[in-house]
Amino acid sequence: MLKYPCSECHKAVRNNQNAILCATCGNWSHAKCLNMSRTIFQYYLDQPDIDWTCPACALPPLTDSFFEEVSEGDTLIPAEEYQAETTQNTAFEQFLYRDVTEITSENDQLELFRKHHNKDFLIAHLNINSIQNKFEELTEVIKKINAHIMFVSETKIDASYPNAQFKVPNYSLYRNDRKKGGGGIMALISQSLVRTQLKPDKSFKTLEIIAFEIKTDMDNMVIVGIYRPRELCVANIKHCWKANSVMSVTGQA
């Protein structure tokens, strides 16, 4: 039996190899097996007070559904208590959310995070500043981060651009173009989601909005993507819909 087997390849971890110890399960992993860059590996070497947690231990408990239904006998943990219990976050989470822009870009951080948390529900919003010559890059981003919903603002297209030009496999396309060019918002939604498109109140004519009600096992969620011209203010967006669902709003001004 190997004394220090790698949790990924199950081969021996030797003294002359770059490897990292999981603070939760106590197992070693080769940095190479984790696809961990030299920069990130060096970060942990330089920060011995920060623990690292392997991908298996870092994953939250998941059911077959995005949301786990809470029974009447279950007790929800107050946000304050939950925050106190999670002060010892995994090193990867600490790395992701602290200011380490000198180590890696925000895109690299997100891509790395999704490699180990690809089952989490992800909504993203991107200001693309004209989608015409950037669609291939957008498709690659969606693929890398495995976004379930991607809102894209300032698409700067109109009805003369067919939907087929912006088709992403396994995603449904929704558009709210500006008639005179500029602005505009688009939504690409995974076809695995059960959704209904919502229409906002007609009084919100100055906002470019795409909204959906997503059906889940636990409850329905209203997901809203907004592009707001900078000179305009936003009223209470909840008044746009007559819904009691959980609401998530993404936007750019």
GROMACS elastic network, one bead per residue, 0.5 to 0.9 nm:
[ bonds ]
;  ai    aj funct       b0    kb
    1     4     6  0.89956   500
    1     5     6  0.86863   500
    2     5     6  0.56194   500
    2    10     6  0.87353   500
    2    11     6  0.77691   500
    2    12     6  0.61607   500
    2    13     6  0.88146   500
    3    12     6  0.74400   500
    3    13     6  0.85068   500
    4    10     6  0.89009   500
    4    11     6  0.82875   500
    4    12     6  0.57417   500
    4    13     6  0.55922   500
    4    14     6  0.79995   500
    4    27     6  0.75383   500
    4    28     6  0.66117   500
    5     8     6  0.85878   500
    5     9     6  0.80163   500
    5    10     6  0.50753   500
    5    11     6  0.52132   500
    5    13     6  0.57316   500
    5    27     6  0.76228   500
    5    28     6  0.66719   500
    5    29     6  0.77099   500
    6     9     6  0.56276   500
    6    11     6  0.54557   500
    6    12     6  0.60422   500
    6    13     6  0.58781   500
    6    19     6  0.83628   500
    6    27     6  0.71844   500
    6    28     6  0.52728   500
    6    30     6  0.60666   500
    6    33     6  0.84082   500
    7    10     6  0.54896   500
    7    11     6  0.82455   500
    7    27     6  0.62835   500
    7    28     6  0.61048   500
    7    29     6  0.52909   500
    7    30     6  0.80806   500
    7    33     6  0.89527   500
    7    54     6  0.87171   500
    8    11     6  0.82554   500
    8    28     6  0.87812   500
    8    29     6  0.62413   500
    8    30     6  0.75145   500
    8    33     6  0.61552   500
    8    34     6  0.74152   500
    9    12     6  0.86723   500
    9    29     6  0.81781   500
    9    30     6  0.81603   500
    9    33     6  0.68144   500
   10    13     6  0.87381   500
   10    29     6  0.86739   500
   13    16     6  0.85251   500
   13    17     6  0.67329   500
   13    18     6  0.84272   500
   13    19     6  0.69986   500
   13    28     6  0.72349   500
   13    29     6  0.74547   500
   13    30     6  0.68528   500
   14    17     6  0.54613   500
   14    18     6  0.83839   500
   14    19     6  0.83767   500
   15    18     6  0.80233   500
   15    19     6  0.86877   500
   17    30     6  0.73062   500
   17    31     6  0.84449   500
   18    29     6  0.86713   500
   18    30     6  0.60173   500
   18    31     6  0.56829   500
   18    32     6  0.76121   500
   18    41     6  0.81004   500
   19    28     6  0.64770   500
   19    29     6  0.53914   500
   19    31     6  0.51133   500
   19    32     6  0.80914   500
   19    41     6  0.84736   500
   20    27     6  0.84599   500
   20    28     6  0.55534   500
   20    29     6  0.54947   500
   20    30     6  0.65388   500
   20    31     6  0.66598   500
   20    41     6  0.80461   500
   20    44     6  0.85314   500
   20    52     6  0.76177   500
   20    54     6  0.88757   500
   21    24     6  0.88675   500
   21    25     6  0.86788   500
   21    26     6  0.62163   500
   21    27     6  0.57772   500
   21    29     6  0.65548   500
   21    51     6  0.83780   500
   21    52     6  0.68461   500
   21    53     6  0.77359   500
   21    54     6  0.80276   500
   22    25     6  0.58424   500
   22    26     6  0.50430   500
   22    27     6  0.54634   500
   22    28     6  0.62472   500
   22    29     6  0.78585   500
   22    51     6  0.74186   500
   22    52     6  0.54446   500
   22    54     6  0.53805   500
   22    57     6  0.83562   500
   23    26     6  0.55411   500
   23    27     6  0.80025   500
   23    51     6  0.57837   500
   23    52     6  0.58593   500
   23    53     6  0.56529   500
   23    54     6  0.81055   500
   23    90     6  0.85280   500
   23    91     6  0.89877   500
   24    27     6  0.82196   500
   24    51     6  0.88031   500
   24    52     6  0.82403   500
   24    53     6  0.61045   500
   24    54     6  0.78405   500
   24    57     6  0.67231   500
   24    58     6  0.88584   500
   24    90     6  0.87922   500
   25    28     6  0.89948   500
   25    53     6  0.81063   500
   25    54     6  0.81400   500
   25    57     6  0.72469   500
   27    54     6  0.82861   500
   28    54     6  0.86833   500
   29    32     6  0.84245   500
   29    33     6  0.69989   500
   29    34     6  0.71904   500
   29    54     6  0.79537   500
   30    33     6  0.51651   500
   30    34     6  0.65250   500
   30    35     6  0.88033   500
   30    36     6  0.87073   500
   31    34     6  0.51529   500
   31    35     6  0.62837   500
   31    36     6  0.51650   500
   31    37     6  0.75251   500
   31    38     6  0.82187   500
   31    41     6  0.70686   500
   32    35     6  0.50449   500
   32    36     6  0.60969   500
   32    37     6  0.78820   500
   33    36     6  0.76151   500
   34    37     6  0.87078   500
   34    54     6  0.89465   500
   34    55     6  0.87430   500
   36    39     6  0.81786   500
   36    40     6  0.64516   500
   36    41     6  0.64339   500
   36   112     6  0.88089   500
   37    40     6  0.54088   500
   37    41     6  0.62035   500
   37    42     6  0.85508   500
   38    41     6  0.50388   500
   38    42     6  0.59527   500
   38    43     6  0.84942   500
   39    42     6  0.51898   500
   39    43     6  0.62557   500
   39   103     6  0.66143   500
   39   104     6  0.80240   500
   40    44     6  0.66900   500
   40    45     6  0.88383   500
   40    95     6  0.89386   500
   40   103     6  0.72799   500
   40   104     6  0.82455   500
   41    44     6  0.54573   500
   41    45     6  0.64948   500
   41    46     6  0.88520   500
   42    46     6  0.61275   500
   42    47     6  0.85507   500
   43    46     6  0.51946   500
   43    47     6  0.62026   500
   43    95     6  0.88833   500
   43   103     6  0.79438   500
   44    48     6  0.63272   500
   44    49     6  0.86816   500
   44    50     6  0.70247   500
   44    51     6  0.79892   500
   44    52     6  0.76885   500
   44    91     6  0.85051   500
   45    48     6  0.59957   500
   46    49     6  0.89017   500
   47    50     6  0.56613   500
   47    51     6  0.85415   500
   48    51     6  0.72522   500
   50    90     6  0.85304   500
   50    91     6  0.58951   500
   50    94     6  0.82031   500
   51    88     6  0.88425   500
   51    89     6  0.86981   500
   51    90     6  0.67174   500
   51    91     6  0.50410   500
   51    92     6  0.84725   500
   52    90     6  0.59942   500
   52    92     6  0.62997   500
   53    56     6  0.81757   500
   53    57     6  0.62286   500
   53    58     6  0.59851   500
   53    89     6  0.89169   500
   53    90     6  0.53779   500
   53    91     6  0.60729   500
   53    92     6  0.68319   500
   54    57     6  0.54837   500
   54    58     6  0.60656   500
   54    59     6  0.88291   500
   54    90     6  0.86134   500
   54    92     6  0.86176   500
   54   116     6  0.88674   500
   55    58     6  0.50200   500
   55    59     6  0.62919   500
   55   115     6  0.87211   500
   55   116     6  0.54150   500
   55   117     6  0.79694   500
   56    59     6  0.56875   500
   56    60     6  0.89839   500
   56   116     6  0.80446   500
   57    60     6  0.79380   500
   57    90     6  0.88611   500
   58    90     6  0.66939   500
   58    92     6  0.83023   500
   58    93     6  0.88232   500
   58   116     6  0.77101   500
   58   117     6  0.80428   500
   59    62     6  0.82324   500
   59   116     6  0.71728   500
   59   117     6  0.62453   500
   59   119     6  0.87917   500
   60   117     6  0.83213   500
   60   120     6  0.86856   500
   62    65     6  0.75852   500
   62    66     6  0.76134   500
   62    67     6  0.82221   500
   62    68     6  0.78920   500
   62   119     6  0.81942   500
   62   120     6  0.87423   500
   63    66     6  0.70541   500
   63    67     6  0.74205   500
   63    68     6  0.65075   500
   64    67     6  0.84488   500
   64    68     6  0.85806   500
   65    68     6  0.65714   500
   65   216     6  0.78584   500
   65   217     6  0.69387   500
   66   119     6  0.82217   500
   66   120     6  0.74868   500
   66   121     6  0.67696   500
   66   216     6  0.73329   500
   66   217     6  0.78873   500
   66   218     6  0.88722   500
   67   216     6  0.69580   500
   67   217     6  0.64693   500
   67   218     6  0.60128   500
   67   219     6  0.84623   500
   68   217     6  0.74197   500
   68   218     6  0.65293   500
   69   217     6  0.68345   500
   69   218     6  0.50146   500
   69   219     6  0.85824   500
   70    73     6  0.81381   500
   70    74     6  0.61904   500
   70    75     6  0.83179   500
   70    76     6  0.84155   500
   70   218     6  0.77758   500
   71    74     6  0.54176   500
   71    75     6  0.86283   500
   72    75     6  0.80593   500
   77    80     6  0.82562   500
   77    81     6  0.64353   500
   77    82     6  0.60851   500
   78    81     6  0.53898   500
   78    82     6  0.61772   500
   78    83     6  0.86167   500
   79    82     6  0.50274   500
   79    83     6  0.60381   500
   79    84     6  0.85951   500
   80    83     6  0.51739   500
   80    84     6  0.63014   500
   80    85     6  0.87405   500
   81    84     6  0.50562   500
   81    85     6  0.61860   500
   81    86     6  0.86769   500
   82    85     6  0.50938   500
   82    86     6  0.62579   500
   82    87     6  0.88798   500
   83    86     6  0.52016   500
   83    87     6  0.64245   500
   84    87     6  0.55261   500
   84    88     6  0.86819   500
   85    88     6  0.73915   500
   85    89     6  0.89721   500
   86    89     6  0.55330   500
   86    90     6  0.89446   500
   88    91     6  0.85440   500
   89    92     6  0.80884   500
   89    93     6  0.63145   500
   89    94     6  0.65236   500
   90    93     6  0.53134   500
   90    94     6  0.63914   500
   90    95     6  0.86225   500
   91    95     6  0.59817   500
   91    96     6  0.84777   500
   92    96     6  0.60951   500
   92    97     6  0.87699   500
   92   113     6  0.78869   500
   93    97     6  0.62304   500
   93    98     6  0.84818   500
   93   113     6  0.81979   500
   94    97     6  0.55104   500
   94    98     6  0.59881   500
   95    98     6  0.57169   500
   95    99     6  0.80550   500
   95   100     6  0.71588   500
   95   109     6  0.85052   500
   96    99     6  0.81429   500
   96   100     6  0.78455   500
   96   106     6  0.85026   500
   96   109     6  0.60417   500
   96   110     6  0.77857   500
   96   112     6  0.89854   500
   96   113     6  0.75402   500
   97   100     6  0.82062   500
   97   109     6  0.89807   500
   98   101     6  0.86950   500
   99   102     6  0.81820   500
  100   103     6  0.54219   500
  100   104     6  0.68536   500
  100   105     6  0.83732   500
  100   106     6  0.89898   500
  101   104     6  0.53835   500
  101   105     6  0.56950   500
  101   106     6  0.70495   500
  102   105     6  0.76366   500
  104   107     6  0.82056   500
  104   108     6  0.61752   500
  104   109     6  0.67050   500
  105   108     6  0.52010   500
  105   109     6  0.63307   500
  105   110     6  0.88006   500
  106   110     6  0.62505   500
  106   111     6  0.86300   500
  107   110     6  0.51788   500
  107   111     6  0.61372   500
  107   112     6  0.85272   500
  107   141     6  0.89223   500
  108   111     6  0.51101   500
  108   112     6  0.60427   500
  108   113     6  0.84679   500
  109   112     6  0.52013   500
  109   113     6  0.60917   500
  109   114     6  0.86823   500
  110   114     6  0.61499   500
  110   115     6  0.87010   500
  110   145     6  0.69601   500
  111   114     6  0.52108   500
  111   115     6  0.64261   500
  111   141     6  0.87674   500
  111   144     6  0.62513   500
  111   145     6  0.54395   500
  111   146     6  0.89433   500
  112   115     6  0.52568   500
  112   116     6  0.70885   500
  112   117     6  0.88592   500
  112   145     6  0.85918   500
  113   116     6  0.56436   500
  113   117     6  0.60513   500
  113   118     6  0.79520   500
  113   145     6  0.85067   500
  114   119     6  0.82236   500
  114   120     6  0.82496   500
  114   144     6  0.79766   500
  114   145     6  0.57282   500
  114   146     6  0.73236   500
  115   118     6  0.57779   500
  115   144     6  0.85659   500
  115   145     6  0.79347   500
  116   119     6  0.85584   500
  117   120     6  0.58636   500
  118   121     6  0.81245   500
  118   122     6  0.87431   500
  118   145     6  0.77818   500
  118   146     6  0.68072   500
  118   147     6  0.89336   500
  119   122     6  0.87159   500
  119   146     6  0.88403   500
  121   147     6  0.76236   500
  121   148     6  0.65170   500
  121   149     6  0.87598   500
  122   145     6  0.84578   500
  122   146     6  0.76206   500
  122   147     6  0.51392   500
  122   148     6  0.54692   500
  122   149     6  0.66734   500
  122   150     6  0.85493   500
  123   147     6  0.60927   500
  123   148     6  0.60527   500
  123   150     6  0.60241   500
  123   151     6  0.78991   500
  123   223     6  0.88483   500
  123   250     6  0.83252   500
  124   147     6  0.66407   500
  124   148     6  0.81696   500
  124   149     6  0.62413   500
  124   151     6  0.61412   500
  124   152     6  0.84968   500
  124   250     6  0.77642   500
  125   149     6  0.84254   500
  125   150     6  0.57848   500
  125   152     6  0.58324   500
  125   153     6  0.75267   500
  125   225     6  0.76271   500
  125   250     6  0.63595   500
  125   251     6  0.69082   500
  125   252     6  0.81044   500
  126   150     6  0.75532   500
  126   151     6  0.62420   500
  126   153     6  0.62261   500
  126   154     6  0.89009   500
  126   251     6  0.87830   500
  126   252     6  0.83235   500
  127   130     6  0.85153   500
  127   151     6  0.84793   500
  127   152     6  0.57576   500
  127   154     6  0.59883   500
  127   155     6  0.78985   500
  127   185     6  0.89937   500
  127   227     6  0.89731   500
  127   252     6  0.71975   500
  128   131     6  0.59928   500
  128   134     6  0.76779   500
  128   138     6  0.84544   500
  128   152     6  0.64062   500
  128   153     6  0.62234   500
  128   154     6  0.60957   500
  128   155     6  0.63783   500
  129   153     6  0.73497   500
  129   154     6  0.50667   500
  129   155     6  0.61281   500
  129   156     6  0.71461   500
  129   182     6  0.87222   500
  129   183     6  0.82338   500
  130   133     6  0.73437   500
  130   134     6  0.74060   500
  130   153     6  0.85152   500
  130   154     6  0.59939   500
  130   157     6  0.73721   500
  130   182     6  0.79942   500
  130   183     6  0.84856   500
  131   134     6  0.50436   500
  131   135     6  0.56621   500
  131   138     6  0.83046   500
  131   152     6  0.85050   500
  131   153     6  0.89796   500
  131   154     6  0.78592   500
  131   156     6  0.68540   500
  131   157     6  0.75684   500
  131   166     6  0.89958   500
  132   135     6  0.64233   500
  132   155     6  0.76856   500
  132   156     6  0.79138   500
  132   157     6  0.74889   500
  133   136     6  0.77798   500
  133   137     6  0.86840   500
  134   137     6  0.53364   500
  134   138     6  0.62347   500
  134   139     6  0.87797   500
  135   139     6  0.61451   500
  135   140     6  0.86227   500
  135   165     6  0.87942   500
  135   166     6  0.69188   500
  136   139     6  0.51239   500
  136   140     6  0.63402   500
  136   141     6  0.87731   500
  137   140     6  0.50949   500
  137   141     6  0.62814   500
  137   142     6  0.87713   500
  138   141     6  0.50808   500
  138   142     6  0.62748   500
  138   143     6  0.86242   500
  139   142     6  0.52115   500
  139   143     6  0.62418   500
  139   144     6  0.87007   500
  139   168     6  0.66405   500
  140   143     6  0.50743   500
  140   144     6  0.61294   500
  140   145     6  0.87079   500
  141   144     6  0.51176   500
  141   145     6  0.61786   500
  141   146     6  0.81270   500
  141   147     6  0.86335   500
  142   145     6  0.55130   500
  142   146     6  0.55774   500
  142   147     6  0.56029   500
  142   148     6  0.85237   500
  142   149     6  0.89588   500
  142   150     6  0.73822   500
  143   146     6  0.51203   500
  143   147     6  0.73623   500
  144   147     6  0.82493   500
  147   150     6  0.62472   500
  147   189     6  0.83798   500
  147   190     6  0.79047   500
  148   171     6  0.86374   500
  148   188     6  0.81794   500
  148   189     6  0.59511   500
  148   190     6  0.51376   500
  148   191     6  0.86869   500
  148   192     6  0.84328   500
  148   193     6  0.80179   500
  149   171     6  0.88083   500
  149   187     6  0.70577   500
  149   188     6  0.58685   500
  149   190     6  0.63472   500
  150   186     6  0.81998   500
  150   187     6  0.56654   500
  150   188     6  0.51479   500
  150   189     6  0.64506   500
  150   190     6  0.88117   500
  151   185     6  0.70748   500
  151   186     6  0.57088   500
  151   188     6  0.64908   500
  151   189     6  0.85437   500
  151   210     6  0.85305   500
  151   224     6  0.89730   500
  151   225     6  0.61147   500
  151   226     6  0.84784   500
  151   250     6  0.79544   500
  151   251     6  0.85078   500
  152   155     6  0.66465   500
  152   184     6  0.84257   500
  152   185     6  0.55658   500
  152   186     6  0.50126   500
  152   187     6  0.62025   500
  152   188     6  0.81799   500
  152   225     6  0.84235   500
  152   227     6  0.89547   500
  153   156     6  0.84287   500
  153   183     6  0.69043   500
  153   184     6  0.59201   500
  153   186     6  0.63696   500
  153   187     6  0.87717   500
  153   208     6  0.89248   500
  153   225     6  0.84913   500
  153   226     6  0.77150   500
  153   227     6  0.59823   500
  153   251     6  0.81549   500
  153   252     6  0.72992   500
  154   157     6  0.84512   500
  154   177     6  0.89877   500
  154   182     6  0.64766   500
  154   185     6  0.59578   500
  154   186     6  0.85553   500
  154   227     6  0.74061   500
  155   158     6  0.88476   500
  155   177     6  0.76809   500
  155   182     6  0.72128   500
  155   183     6  0.61420   500
  155   184     6  0.52248   500
  155   185     6  0.58949   500
  155   186     6  0.70290   500
  156   177     6  0.73950   500
  156   178     6  0.73979   500
  156   181     6  0.55269   500
  156   183     6  0.52559   500
  156   184     6  0.57847   500
  156   185     6  0.83414   500
  157   160     6  0.77517   500
  157   161     6  0.66185   500
  157   177     6  0.62934   500
  157   178     6  0.73425   500
  157   179     6  0.85175   500
  157   180     6  0.89821   500
  157   181     6  0.60488   500
  157   182     6  0.69504   500
  157   183     6  0.80947   500
  157   184     6  0.70803   500
  158   161     6  0.60030   500
  158   162     6  0.88675   500
  158   176     6  0.88221   500
  158   177     6  0.54308   500
  158   178     6  0.63713   500
  158   179     6  0.60718   500
  158   180     6  0.75871   500
  158   181     6  0.62630   500
  158   182     6  0.86793   500
  158   184     6  0.83178   500
  159   162     6  0.68920   500
  159   163     6  0.89231   500
  159   177     6  0.73072   500
  159   178     6  0.89212   500
  159   179     6  0.77499   500
  161   164     6  0.84694   500
  161   165     6  0.70219   500
  161   166     6  0.87806   500
  162   165     6  0.56671   500
  162   166     6  0.76949   500
  163   166     6  0.55455   500
  163   167     6  0.65832   500
  163   173     6  0.74123   500
  163   174     6  0.86972   500
  163   175     6  0.86741   500
  164   167     6  0.52427   500
  166   173     6  0.77625   500
  167   170     6  0.89701   500
  167   171     6  0.75843   500
  167   172     6  0.78242   500
  167   173     6  0.70048   500
  167   188     6  0.88424   500
  168   171     6  0.55341   500
  168   172     6  0.76003   500
  168   173     6  0.80243   500
  168   188     6  0.78270   500
  169   172     6  0.83376   500
  170   189     6  0.84456   500
  170   190     6  0.60900   500
  170   191     6  0.56432   500
  170   192     6  0.80364   500
  171   188     6  0.57842   500
  171   189     6  0.51485   500
  171   191     6  0.52181   500
  171   192     6  0.84227   500
  172   187     6  0.80156   500
  172   188     6  0.55475   500
  172   189     6  0.52113   500
  172   190     6  0.63831   500
  172   191     6  0.60959   500
  173   186     6  0.73352   500
  173   187     6  0.58942   500
  173   189     6  0.67115   500
  174   185     6  0.86501   500
  174   186     6  0.56857   500
  174   187     6  0.50453   500
  174   188     6  0.64891   500
  174   189     6  0.82057   500
  174   197     6  0.89556   500
  174   210     6  0.77046   500
  175   184     6  0.77973   500
  175   185     6  0.61281   500
  175   187     6  0.63735   500
  175   188     6  0.88929   500
  175   210     6  0.74804   500
  176   184     6  0.57525   500
  176   185     6  0.53067   500
  176   186     6  0.61430   500
  176   187     6  0.87252   500
  176   208     6  0.67134   500
  176   209     6  0.69727   500
  176   210     6  0.67927   500
  177   180     6  0.87618   500
  177   181     6  0.77475   500
  177   182     6  0.84336   500
  177   183     6  0.73517   500
  177   185     6  0.62679   500
  177   186     6  0.77701   500
  177   208     6  0.81014   500
  178   181     6  0.54704   500
  178   182     6  0.64392   500
  178   183     6  0.60488   500
  178   184     6  0.50744   500
  178   185     6  0.83472   500
  178   208     6  0.80449   500
  179   182     6  0.84451   500
  179   184     6  0.87437   500
  181   184     6  0.79046   500
  183   208     6  0.80637   500
  183   227     6  0.74482   500
  183   228     6  0.86453   500
  183   229     6  0.79625   500
  184   208     6  0.64384   500
  184   209     6  0.86820   500
  184   227     6  0.71361   500
  185   208     6  0.65398   500
  185   209     6  0.70299   500
  185   210     6  0.72811   500
  185   225     6  0.78196   500
  185   226     6  0.73356   500
  185   227     6  0.64878   500
  186   209     6  0.89213   500
  186   210     6  0.73952   500
  186   225     6  0.84809   500
  187   210     6  0.71383   500
  187   211     6  0.89543   500
  187   225     6  0.78126   500
  189   192     6  0.84144   500
  189   193     6  0.74819   500
  189   195     6  0.89257   500
  190   193     6  0.59027   500
  191   194     6  0.75630   500
  191   195     6  0.88928   500
  193   214     6  0.68909   500
  193   215     6  0.74912   500
  193   216     6  0.84320   500
  194   213     6  0.84352   500
  194   214     6  0.58574   500
  194   215     6  0.54861   500
  194   216     6  0.77181   500
  195   212     6  0.62664   500
  195   213     6  0.55345   500
  195   215     6  0.61297   500
  196   211     6  0.86127   500
  196   212     6  0.54383   500
  196   213     6  0.52124   500
  196   214     6  0.66920   500
  196   215     6  0.83447   500
  197   210     6  0.78085   500
  197   211     6  0.59404   500
  197   213     6  0.64126   500
  197   214     6  0.88388   500
  198   210     6  0.76254   500
  198   211     6  0.52954   500
  198   212     6  0.52192   500
  198   213     6  0.68283   500
  198   222     6  0.86690   500
  198   241     6  0.79810   500
  199   202     6  0.83538   500
  199   209     6  0.86966   500
  199   210     6  0.78746   500
  199   211     6  0.69883   500
  199   212     6  0.85025   500
  199   240     6  0.82741   500
  199   241     6  0.77600   500
  200   203     6  0.83061   500
  200   204     6  0.71499   500
  200   209     6  0.75572   500
  200   210     6  0.82845   500
  200   211     6  0.76097   500
  200   239     6  0.87784   500
  200   241     6  0.60576   500
  201   204     6  0.59571   500
  201   205     6  0.83508   500
  201   239     6  0.77820   500
  201   241     6  0.66975   500
  202   205     6  0.60998   500
  202   240     6  0.83471   500
  203   206     6  0.83816   500
  203   240     6  0.84392   500
  204   207     6  0.58155   500
  204   208     6  0.84788   500
  204   209     6  0.88887   500
  204   235     6  0.88190   500
  204   240     6  0.76301   500
  205   208     6  0.75900   500
  206   228     6  0.75172   500
  206   229     6  0.79812   500
  206   232     6  0.77369   500
  207   226     6  0.68473   500
  207   227     6  0.63085   500
  207   228     6  0.53271   500
  207   229     6  0.75132   500
  207   232     6  0.84651   500
  207   234     6  0.82333   500
  208   225     6  0.83453   500
  208   226     6  0.57311   500
  208   227     6  0.51266   500
  208   228     6  0.64540   500
  208   229     6  0.87151   500
  209   224     6  0.70442   500
  209   225     6  0.57362   500
  209   227     6  0.65281   500
  209   228     6  0.86291   500
  210   223     6  0.84556   500
  210   224     6  0.59701   500
  210   225     6  0.52977   500
  210   226     6  0.66840   500
  211   222     6  0.69999   500
  211   223     6  0.56183   500
  211   225     6  0.61927   500
  211   226     6  0.85133   500
  212   221     6  0.80296   500
  212   222     6  0.56213   500
  212   223     6  0.52661   500
  212   224     6  0.65522   500
  212   225     6  0.89704   500
  213   220     6  0.64476   500
  213   221     6  0.54542   500
  213   223     6  0.62514   500
  213   224     6  0.88219   500
  213   245     6  0.81553   500
  213   247     6  0.89689   500
  214   219     6  0.86880   500
  214   220     6  0.55728   500
  214   221     6  0.50847   500
  214   222     6  0.62713   500
  214   223     6  0.71930   500
  215   218     6  0.83804   500
  215   219     6  0.66696   500
  215   221     6  0.66157   500
  216   219     6  0.54074   500
  216   220     6  0.56471   500
  216   221     6  0.76592   500
  217   220     6  0.80893   500
  219   245     6  0.72211   500
  219   246     6  0.76735   500
  220   244     6  0.87794   500
  220   245     6  0.54843   500
  220   246     6  0.65993   500
  220   247     6  0.88806   500
  221   244     6  0.89310   500
  221   245     6  0.52087   500
  221   247     6  0.56234   500
  221   248     6  0.73570   500
  222   243     6  0.80418   500
  222   244     6  0.88692   500
  222   245     6  0.60302   500
  222   246     6  0.59949   500
  222   248     6  0.62278   500
  222   249     6  0.82464   500
  223   246     6  0.84959   500
  223   247     6  0.59525   500
  223   249     6  0.59779   500
  223   250     6  0.79787   500
  224   247     6  0.76746   500
  224   248     6  0.62492   500
  224   250     6  0.61503   500
  224   251     6  0.80826   500
  225   248     6  0.87295   500
  225   249     6  0.60425   500
  225   251     6  0.55644   500
  225   252     6  0.86350   500
  226   249     6  0.76207   500
  226   250     6  0.62956   500
  226   252     6  0.65196   500
  226   253     6  0.83712   500
  227   250     6  0.88693   500
  227   251     6  0.56998   500
  227   252     6  0.52327   500
  227   253     6  0.60482   500
  228   231     6  0.82486   500
  228   232     6  0.67809   500
  228   233     6  0.79980   500
  228   234     6  0.79709   500
  228   251     6  0.75605   500
  228   252     6  0.63135   500
  229   232     6  0.57864   500
  229   233     6  0.85472   500
  229   252     6  0.85177   500
  229   253     6  0.56783   500
  230   233     6  0.77650   500
  230   252     6  0.89507   500
  230   253     6  0.52331   500
  231   253     6  0.87382   500
  232   253     6  0.87155   500
  234   237     6  0.73042   500
  235   238     6  0.87267   500
  235   239     6  0.82836   500
  236   239     6  0.59051   500
  236   240     6  0.79151   500
  237   240     6  0.55256   500
  237   241     6  0.80664   500
  237   249     6  0.87189   500
  238   241     6  0.61050   500
  238   242     6  0.79930   500
  238   243     6  0.82218   500
  238   247     6  0.81725   500
  239   242     6  0.70628   500
  239   243     6  0.89690   500
  241   244     6  0.88295   500
  243   246     6  0.86673   500
  244   247     6  0.85100   500
